[in-house]
């Protein structure tokens, strides 16, 4: 039961965050000039915000995958001292 509530809260939180991001992006449609190294790019501010959000989300997801692959250091390691039952 608690897992279902936790999943619903997580889904609700993600949905609210996505809706807020979309509102901010859609309200910023003015064109801006962005310089990256030697490039100067003119684009709508909404596209710049969406790109920044996507890069941040992708970076966070990659860090999550890397940590999940390594395993968490706070997880207890299985002990081999326990007696084995046949």
Secondary structure, DSSP 8 states (H G I E B T S, - for coil): -HHHHHHHHHHHHHHHHHHHHHHHHHH---EEEEEETTEEEEEEHHHHHHHHHHHHHHHHHHHHHHHHHH--TTS----S-S----
